[in-house]
Amino acid sequence: MSTTAIATKPATWLAGYIPDLPTPFGPKGEVDLNAFRGLCERQIEAGVSALVVCETAGEASTVSPVEQEAIIRAAVDVARGRARIIAGAGSNSTSQAIALTQRAEAAGADAVLSVVPYYNKPIQNGIYAHFRAIGDSTRLPIVLHDIPARTIRELANDTLARLAESRQFIGLRDGSGDVCRPVRLRELLPSHFRLLTGDDATALAYLANGGDGCISTVSNVAPDLCRMISTNCLQGRFQTARDLQGQLAPLEACLSANNPAALKYALSLLGFIYPDARPPIVEPDAPAKAAIARIVAGMDQRQLAAARG
């Protein structure tokens, strides 16, 4: 399919902290769209430029295509153009990834986030062919997702550079954990291409090395604090950003240990959603819940102190 409808300007909105939103479930396991709309509105009011839905934190692997389409439509309806909606549409089957991408486009998404095929262990030419086939099936911009810990196969830098020759591929969610990767990639990629880490713990280092942002779990809980970190980085105030990042470190450690169950528990303590996840994801154990509760209880005071600073 032609990509003439894709914006030729750099995706300036693909920057800063972008939340990877969880999918709330009700007490009977149903998708709670009302709670989800509330999460979207809270983030938009905090000033985010985009929302990621139906991806890692959104438990995409246990959400049906019909549910996924409803979630995307709900996000689009809430955003009303105030933030871009990036829909997870990945699969280890190329045909299924194409189908999910086309459903996301029909639902009104502004872009899709497409992960390296997992389990199959394709070679780099297979990964390239997978993403090119997805690109040929849609007019939407595509953000690539490289997360070797989950997919086994990496998206090699040379393969990424080949894909980025097409302006349809606008960015990378980098889950490699390599904070120096932006330095190496900048000379291989066009200037419009955006690099975002998927790791909250190393986000500051990634930004300092030339990254553009973070697709974040922690920002679901503390969007204002994350926005301040990003702003201070952009303005070159890295010491202030480091101090703010330090305030988030205990929360990040708790959430990363059992994501998205820990994230959902934290948001339930704040009154936004039920803590339920879908199997095989299970709730945090009692010590983890206690640790999350202690951290969340202090978040408002820390954010106020940071704002005053």
Secondary structure, 3 states (H helix, E strand, C coil): CCCCCCCCCCCCCCCEEEEECCCCECCCCCECHHHHHHHHHHHHHCCCCEEEECCCCCCHHHCCHHHHHHHHHHHHHHHCCCCEEEEECCCCCHHHHHHHHHHHHHCCCCEEEEECCCCCCCCHHHHHHHHHHHHHCCCCCEEEEECHHHHCCCCCHHHHHHHHCCCCEEEEEECCCCCCHHHHHHCCCCCCCEEEECCHHHHHHHHHCCCCEEEECHHHCCHHHHHHHHHHHHCCCHHHHHHHHHHHHHHHHHHHCCCCHHHHHHHHHCCCCCCCCCCCCCCCCHHHHHHHHHHHHHHHHHHHHHHHC
